[in-house]
Amino acid sequence: MKILSLFSLLVFTGSFAIGQNLIGYNSRQIKKYMKENRKEMNIEKVINNKYKYLKYSDNTDTQTLLFFLSPDSVCLSVRMVCDVGMKAGKIKEFDALYKRKGDKTWIDERNGKKYLIELSDEKWSSIFTIKPGK
């Protein structure tokens, strides 16, 4: 029982920070943030001629974070892909962090700017996307 409680605490604590909106951070700031706050996430080397991004995943491959970057390495949007079983916890997390706009959307307001968070469901995963609002 003690191990289960410790595991639940680690999962909740680790997943709570995942909703952090890092749009506007440069790649160095993102790497520093992830190293300090998301130690269970590992950066993966990716080569893509179409998109510039940073990719992080956890040791169990249940969560992947993609930070899409501008040509000068500033974060333009964030995408989190997680197992379907994590969906309910992520929704609670986003409800606590952001203002709910609809069934599958939230708004983050900071520094006078609005950011839209959208949930889309796939067969085996849930995808949360954070992007600048209109």
N, CA, C and O of each residue as an XYZ file, in Angstrom:
536
protein
N       0.834     -1.197      0.000
C       0.000      0.000      0.000
C       0.872      1.252      0.000
O       0.567      2.233     -0.678
N       1.968      1.206      0.775
C       2.872      2.347      0.853
C       3.503      2.640     -0.513
O       3.656      3.799     -0.898
N       3.867      1.580     -1.239
C       4.467      1.742     -2.565
C       3.455      2.357     -3.520
O       3.801      3.235     -4.310
N       2.205      1.903     -3.454
C       1.162      2.450     -4.324
C       0.948      3.935     -4.031
O       0.798      4.727     -4.962
N       0.932      4.324     -2.761
C       0.762      5.739     -2.409
C       1.931      6.570     -2.902
O       1.736      7.674     -3.410
N       3.143      6.053     -2.758
C       4.323      6.761     -3.234
C       4.271      6.899     -4.754
O       4.577      7.962     -5.296
N       3.883      5.825     -5.438
C       3.765      5.870     -6.895
C       2.726      6.909     -7.325
O       2.970      7.690     -8.244
N       1.570      6.915     -6.659
C       0.522      7.889     -6.984
C       1.008      9.311     -6.778
O       0.722     10.192     -7.589
N       1.741      9.540     -5.697
C       2.276     10.874     -5.425
C       3.262     11.287     -6.513
O       3.215     12.419     -6.996
N       4.151     10.381     -6.900
C       5.122     10.690     -7.947
C       4.443     10.950     -9.280
O       4.821     11.883     -9.990
N       3.456     10.150     -9.634
C       2.751     10.338    -10.897
C       2.022     11.670    -10.881
O       2.088     12.419    -11.856
N       1.320     11.982     -9.783
C       0.584     13.242     -9.729
C       1.533     14.425     -9.750
O       1.311     15.378    -10.497
N       2.583     14.385     -8.949
C       3.533     15.487     -8.893
C       4.221     15.666    -10.236
O       4.381     16.794    -10.703
N       4.624     14.583    -10.855
C       5.305     14.672    -12.141
C       4.385     15.140    -13.249
O       4.802     15.897    -14.125
N       3.144     14.701    -13.220
C       2.249     15.082    -14.300
C       1.716     16.489    -14.122
O       1.335     17.119    -15.109
N       1.676     17.006    -12.906
C       1.107     18.336    -12.697
C       1.900     19.394    -13.444
O       1.314     20.323    -13.999
N       3.202     19.274    -13.471
C       4.036     20.289    -14.125
C       3.994     20.196    -15.646
O       4.448     21.109    -16.335
N       3.458     19.113    -16.169
C       3.484     18.932    -17.618
C       2.630     19.957    -18.337
O       2.907     20.285    -19.490
N       1.604     20.469    -17.688
C       0.736     21.422    -18.335
C       1.347     22.799    -18.502
O       0.724     23.696    -19.069
N       2.541     22.966    -18.019
C       3.189     24.268    -18.106
C       3.280     24.748    -19.548
O       3.755     24.036    -20.433
N       2.818     25.959    -19.756
C       2.849     26.583    -21.073
C       4.227     27.211    -21.264
O       4.546     28.202    -20.608
N       5.039     26.657    -22.141
C       6.394     27.158    -22.384
C       6.508     27.907    -23.712
O       7.610     28.106    -24.223
N       5.378     28.319    -24.263
C       5.413     29.111    -25.494
C       6.139     30.424    -25.202
O       5.879     31.089    -24.199
N       7.046     30.775    -26.096
C       7.851     31.985    -25.925
C       9.220     31.716    -25.320
O      10.103     32.572    -25.386
N       9.412     30.530    -24.726
C      10.716     30.159    -24.193
C      11.620     29.789    -25.376
O      11.141     29.276    -26.387
N      12.916     30.047    -25.250
C      13.823     29.573    -26.290
C      14.278     28.155    -25.929
O      14.009     27.673    -24.829
N      14.959     27.504    -26.849
C      15.320     26.097    -26.640
C      16.187     25.891    -25.397
O      16.046     24.881    -24.707
N      17.071     26.827    -25.108
C      17.906     26.704    -23.892
C      17.041     26.770    -22.641
O      17.245     25.997    -21.704
N      16.075     27.691    -22.617
C      15.186     27.825    -21.469
C      14.315     26.582    -21.288
O      14.067     26.152    -20.161
N      13.856     26.011    -22.390
C      13.051     24.788    -22.315
C      13.885     23.650    -21.745
O      13.430     22.934    -20.853
N      15.093     23.480    -22.247
C      15.970     22.408    -21.761
C      16.258     22.584    -20.274
O      16.262     21.610    -19.520
N      16.498     23.816    -19.855
C      16.759     24.091    -18.433
C      15.519     23.775    -17.600
O      15.613     23.128    -16.558
N      14.365     24.232    -18.061
C      13.110     23.957    -17.350
C      12.891     22.456    -17.209
O      12.591     21.970    -16.119
N      13.037     21.733    -18.290
C      12.803     20.290    -18.272
C      13.807     19.580    -17.358
O      13.436     18.656    -16.634
N      15.054     19.996    -17.387
C      16.073     19.376    -16.544
C      15.787     19.605    -15.060
O      16.008     18.719    -14.234
N      15.297     20.795    -14.731
C      15.023     21.137    -13.337
C      13.675     20.619    -12.842
O      13.548     20.254    -11.673
N      12.673     20.582    -13.709
C      11.308     20.297    -13.273
C      10.724     18.979    -13.750
O       9.752     18.496    -13.170
N      11.283     18.393    -14.777
C      10.748     17.153    -15.343
C      11.862     16.136    -15.530
O      12.123     15.687    -16.646
N      12.510     15.781    -14.448
C      13.675     14.888    -14.494
C      13.342     13.503    -15.033
O      14.230     12.787    -15.495
N      12.066     13.120    -14.977
C      11.684     11.803    -15.494
C      11.526     11.796    -17.014
O      11.346     10.741    -17.622
N      11.596     12.977    -17.617
C      11.479     13.087    -19.071
C      12.874     13.182    -19.680
O      13.738     13.903    -19.180
N      13.075     12.447    -20.757
C      14.373     12.404    -21.432
C      14.274     13.050    -22.804
O      13.329     12.807    -23.554
N      15.264     13.875    -23.120
C      15.282     14.499    -24.441
C      15.711     13.447    -25.463
O      16.588     12.625    -25.194
N      15.091     13.483    -26.622
C      15.416     12.557    -27.697
C      15.949     13.351    -28.879
O      15.435     14.418    -29.214
N      16.961     12.827    -29.487
C      17.521     13.486    -30.665
C      16.627     13.179    -31.861
O      16.337     12.021    -32.164
N      16.198     14.246    -32.533
C      15.353     14.076    -33.713
C      15.907     14.906    -34.866
O      16.449     15.995    -34.676
N      15.755     14.361    -36.050
C      16.145     15.085    -37.254
C      14.916     15.141    -38.149
O      14.361     14.115    -38.541
N      14.506     16.367    -38.460
C      13.324     16.565    -39.277
C      13.574     17.786    -40.144
O      13.812     18.877    -39.626
N      13.522     17.616    -41.436
C      13.796     18.721    -42.346
C      12.632     19.699    -42.477
O      12.811     20.808    -42.981
N      11.441     19.299    -42.028
C      10.262     20.149    -42.166
C       9.993     20.969    -40.902
O       9.659     22.151    -40.992
N      10.135     20.355    -39.735
C       9.836     21.020    -38.471
C      11.057     21.035    -37.570
O      11.863     20.105    -37.575
N      11.181     22.103    -36.800
C      12.228     22.192    -35.786
C      11.536     22.039    -34.432
O      10.653     22.825    -34.089
N      11.939     21.028    -33.667
C      11.292     20.805    -32.381
C      12.199     20.059    -31.421
O      13.184     19.434    -31.813
N      11.831     20.146    -30.145
C      12.468     19.356    -29.094
C      11.480     18.270    -28.703
O      10.281     18.524    -28.585
N      11.982     17.065    -28.505
C      11.119     15.947    -28.144
C      11.605     15.334    -26.833
O      12.786     15.028    -26.665
N      10.660     15.165    -25.914
C      10.932     14.533    -24.632
C       9.944     13.396    -24.439
O       8.784     13.501    -24.838
N      10.402     12.305    -23.824
C       9.487     11.231    -23.453
C       9.921     10.650    -22.119
O      11.078     10.769    -21.716
N       8.969     10.016    -21.439
C       9.302      9.423    -20.154
C       9.841      8.008    -20.367
O       9.794      7.472    -21.474
N      10.347      7.421    -19.296
C      10.983      6.098    -19.388
C      10.015      4.989    -19.784
O      10.431      3.968    -20.330
N       8.729      5.183    -19.512
C       7.752      4.139    -19.821
C       7.038      4.386    -21.141
O       6.153      3.619    -21.522
N       7.414      5.446    -21.839
C       6.796      5.822    -23.116
C       5.283      6.011    -23.004
O       4.541      5.699    -23.935
N       4.833      6.526    -21.852
C       3.412      6.829    -21.693
C       3.121      8.302    -21.973
O       1.963      8.684    -22.138
N       4.171      9.134    -22.027
C       4.014     10.552    -22.311
C       5.127     11.027    -23.235
O       6.286     10.644    -23.078
N       4.769     11.848    -24.177
C       5.739     12.491    -25.060
C       5.396     13.970    -25.129
O       4.229     14.335    -25.269
N       6.400     14.810    -25.033
C       6.241     16.257    -25.161
C       6.994     16.727    -26.385
O       8.158     16.379    -26.580
N       6.331     17.519    -27.206
C       6.958     18.101    -28.386
C       6.854     19.618    -28.269
O       5.761     20.162    -28.112
N       7.993     20.295    -28.346
C       8.043     21.752    -28.326
C       8.406     22.194    -29.734
O       9.557     22.055    -30.149
N       7.436     22.726    -30.474
C       7.675     23.166    -31.845
C       8.291     24.554    -31.813
O       7.788     25.458    -31.146
N       9.400     24.710    -32.551
C      10.218     25.914    -32.482
C      10.213     26.698    -33.787
O      10.034     26.146    -34.873
N      10.417     28.009    -33.642
C      10.604     28.874    -34.808
C      12.020     28.661    -35.345
O      12.822     27.982    -34.704
N      12.339     29.228    -36.507
C      13.709     29.101    -37.034
C      14.778     29.630    -36.071
O      15.921     29.177    -36.109
N      14.412     30.586    -35.208
C      15.385     31.091    -34.234
C      15.219     30.428    -32.858
O      15.629     30.988    -31.841
N      14.618     29.238    -32.835
C      14.526     28.366    -31.658
C      13.659     28.885    -30.521
O      13.965     28.638    -29.354
N      12.584     29.597    -30.836
C      11.614     30.038    -29.836
C      10.382     29.152    -29.951
O       9.909     28.880    -31.055
N       9.861     28.703    -28.811
C       8.712     27.800    -28.801
C       7.457     28.498    -29.315
O       7.061     29.548    -28.806
N       6.836     27.897    -30.334
C       5.615     28.417    -30.940
C       4.370     27.669    -30.480
O       3.285     28.245    -30.410
N       4.529     26.372    -30.164
C       3.422     25.563    -29.669
C       3.979     24.336    -28.955
O       5.139     23.962    -29.130
N       3.121     23.726    -28.148
C       3.509     22.547    -27.366
C       2.464     21.468    -27.613
O       1.265     21.748    -27.641
N       2.919     20.249    -27.790
C       2.005     19.122    -27.932
C       2.417     18.036    -26.947
O       3.581     17.643    -26.879
N       1.437     17.564    -26.189
C       1.668     16.462    -25.268
C       0.816     15.288    -25.724
O      -0.395     15.420    -25.898
N       1.450     14.148    -25.917
C       0.763     12.925    -26.293
C       0.903     11.971    -25.121
O       2.013     11.699    -24.665
N      -0.230     11.458    -24.628
C      -0.171     10.532    -23.497
C      -1.123      9.366    -23.724
O      -2.052      9.448    -24.528
N      -0.875      8.288    -23.005
C      -1.753      7.124    -23.080
C      -3.169      7.522    -22.686
O      -3.362      8.413    -21.859
N      -4.153      6.864    -23.276
C      -5.558      7.152    -22.998
C      -5.855      7.047    -21.502
O      -6.681      7.800    -20.985
N      -5.203      6.136    -20.808
C      -5.441      5.952    -19.377
C      -5.073      7.156    -18.529
O      -5.495      7.249    -17.376
N      -4.300      8.071    -19.073
C      -3.886      9.265    -18.343
C      -4.821     10.449    -18.590
O      -4.672     11.498    -17.963
N      -5.764     10.289    -19.483
C      -6.620     11.393    -19.922
C      -7.351     12.075    -18.761
O      -7.308     13.300    -18.649
N      -8.010     11.318    -17.910
C      -8.799     11.908    -16.817
C      -7.922     12.741    -15.889
O      -8.323     13.825    -15.465
N      -6.738     12.248    -15.573
C      -5.819     12.997    -14.721
C      -5.341     14.278    -15.381
O      -5.206     15.309    -14.723
N      -5.087     14.212    -16.678
C      -4.647     15.400    -17.412
C      -5.761     16.441    -17.481
O      -5.500     17.639    -17.370
N      -6.990     15.993    -17.661
C      -8.115     16.933    -17.681
C      -8.228     17.641    -16.336
O      -8.440     18.853    -16.295
N      -8.092     16.912    -15.246
C      -8.122     17.533    -13.911
C      -6.990     18.539    -13.764
O      -7.179     19.622    -13.210
N      -5.819     18.178    -14.263
C      -4.667     19.067    -14.217
C      -4.943     20.364    -14.973
O      -4.699     21.453    -14.455
N      -5.452     20.243    -16.196
C      -5.736     21.427    -16.995
C      -6.868     22.249    -16.395
O      -6.845     23.477    -16.469
N      -7.864     21.584    -15.799
C      -8.939     22.315    -15.110
C      -8.390     23.143    -13.951
O      -8.886     24.236    -13.677
N      -7.367     22.626    -13.272
C      -6.766     23.345    -12.140
C      -5.867     24.494    -12.599
O      -5.748     25.504    -11.906
N      -5.240     24.343    -13.757
C      -4.282     25.339    -14.235
C      -4.894     26.428    -15.109
O      -4.437     27.571    -15.088
N      -5.928     26.077    -15.878
C      -6.430     26.966    -16.904
C      -7.942     27.127    -16.811
O      -8.613     26.383    -16.098
N      -8.465     28.101    -17.535
C      -9.897     28.363    -17.582
C     -10.532     27.499    -18.667
O     -10.119     27.535    -19.826
N     -11.524     26.737    -18.281
C     -12.202     25.856    -19.233
C     -13.043     26.691    -20.188
O     -13.799     27.565    -19.762
N     -12.903     26.414    -21.495
C     -13.659     27.124    -22.521
C     -14.751     26.244    -23.113
O     -15.804     26.743    -23.508
N     -14.512     24.957    -23.177
C     -15.474     24.017    -23.752
C     -15.166     22.627    -23.240
O     -14.355     22.457    -22.330
N     -15.805     21.648    -23.814
C     -15.631     20.265    -23.384
C     -14.182     19.798    -23.511
O     -13.689     19.042    -22.673
N     -13.508     20.252    -24.564
C     -12.136     19.807    -24.813
C     -11.182     20.970    -25.051
O     -10.164     20.813    -25.725
N     -11.511     22.139    -24.498
C     -10.648     23.307    -24.695
C     -10.517     24.128    -23.412
O     -11.433     24.195    -22.592
N      -9.353     24.745    -23.272
C      -9.048     25.620    -22.151
C      -8.363     26.868    -22.685
O      -7.852     26.877    -23.805
N      -8.355     27.911    -21.881
C      -7.658     29.151    -22.209
C      -6.638     29.426    -21.101
O      -6.955     29.343    -19.914
N      -5.426     29.751    -21.503
C      -4.380     30.204    -20.583
C      -4.133     31.670    -20.897
O      -3.838     32.022    -22.039
N      -4.252     32.523    -19.893
C      -3.979     33.945    -20.077
C      -2.771     34.315    -19.231
O      -2.773     34.130    -18.014
N      -1.727     34.846    -19.889
C      -0.559     35.323    -19.151
C       0.145     36.401    -19.957
O       0.202     36.357    -21.186
N       0.670     37.357    -19.236
C       1.375     38.484    -19.853
C       0.550     39.162    -20.944
O       1.093     39.587    -21.963
N      -0.768     39.261    -20.729
C      -1.637     39.932    -21.682
C      -1.935     39.151    -22.946
O      -2.532     39.689    -23.878
N      -1.530     37.898    -22.992
C      -1.762     37.066    -24.172
C      -2.630     35.873    -23.801
O      -2.622     35.412    -22.660
N      -3.380     35.377    -24.786
C      -4.213     34.195    -24.594
C      -3.632     33.031    -25.386
O      -3.128     33.198    -26.497
N      -3.716     31.854    -24.786
C      -3.253     30.619    -25.414
C      -4.380     29.606    -25.353
O      -5.057     29.480    -24.332
N      -4.578     28.899    -26.428
C      -5.628     27.900    -26.528
C      -5.039     26.512    -26.295
O      -4.015     26.149    -26.874
N      -5.696     25.756    -25.447
C      -5.301     24.371    -25.178
C      -6.432     23.490    -25.670
O      -7.576     23.647    -25.244
N      -6.122     22.567    -26.560
C      -7.134     21.695    -27.144
C      -6.784     20.231    -26.917
O      -5.621     19.835    -26.992
N      -7.805     19.444    -26.641
C      -7.668     18.003    -26.478
C      -8.249     17.313    -27.697
O      -9.362     17.620    -28.125
N      -7.497     16.386    -28.249
C      -8.038     15.517    -29.296
C      -7.756     14.075    -28.891
O      -6.701     13.755    -28.343
N      -8.722     13.221    -29.175
C      -8.615     11.814    -28.788
C      -8.320     10.947    -29.998
O      -8.953     11.072    -31.046
N      -7.355     10.078    -29.832
C      -7.034      9.065    -30.825
C      -7.395      7.714    -30.210
O      -7.797      7.643    -29.049
N      -7.256      6.676    -30.969
C      -7.620      5.349    -30.461
C      -6.793      4.958    -29.229
O      -7.342      4.441    -28.256
N      -5.481      5.201    -29.266
C      -4.602      4.757    -28.197
C      -3.988      5.899    -27.383
O      -3.225      5.653    -26.448
N      -4.313      7.133    -27.731
C      -3.679      8.252    -27.026
C      -4.598      9.464    -26.946
O      -5.586      9.574    -27.671
N      -4.241     10.364    -26.045
C      -4.895     11.663    -25.933
C      -3.828     12.702    -26.250
O      -2.688     12.599    -25.798
N      -4.212     13.697    -27.027
C      -3.261     14.706    -27.466
C      -3.729     16.074    -26.989
O      -4.839     16.507    -27.296
N      -2.865     16.749    -26.233
C      -3.140     18.093    -25.752
C      -2.204     19.033    -26.498
O      -0.989     18.832    -26.494
N      -2.762     20.063    -27.142
C      -1.979     21.010    -27.903
C      -2.169     22.407    -27.317
O      -3.298     22.845    -27.098
N      -1.059     23.104    -27.064
C      -1.091     24.479    -26.590
C      -0.552     25.350    -27.708
O       0.544     25.124    -28.221
N      -1.349     26.360    -28.080
C      -0.925     27.265    -29.159
C      -1.458     28.666    -28.867
O      -2.399     28.825    -28.088
N      -0.863     29.670    -29.484
C      -1.363     31.030    -29.264
C      -2.824     31.141    -29.678
O      -3.239     30.578    -30.690
N      -3.606     31.882    -28.874
C      -5.011     32.122    -29.192
C      -5.165     33.201    -30.226
O      -4.207     33.908    -30.541
N      -6.352     33.337    -30.756
C      -6.616     34.343    -31.788
C      -7.255     35.565    -31.183
O      -7.553     36.523    -31.896
